[in-house]
């Protein structure tokens, strides 16, 4: 399912025009990105949490040149689904 599909479905269910729904979804995604960039987690009860994880510095190898590279510590975004979200997905898998 794409963002356009989501916009179409929400528009059908709510009767709100697609442009307004698209602006709302894009605004929500922007706010999540801004919060994560600040290091703040975003919690959506019943859906899940968008969190910032810290990756430690590590050493990697470039096999073709046989050299070691140091990958610096960095933050990555992650999503942790809520228990209710997981139960719905697991139940649909059993069908």
Secondary structure, DSSP 4 states (H G I P E B T S, - for coil): --HHHHHHHHHHHH---HHHHHHHHHHHHHHHHHHHHTT--EEETTTEEEEEEEEPPEEEEETTTTEEEEEPPEEEEEEEE-HHHHHHHHHHHT-
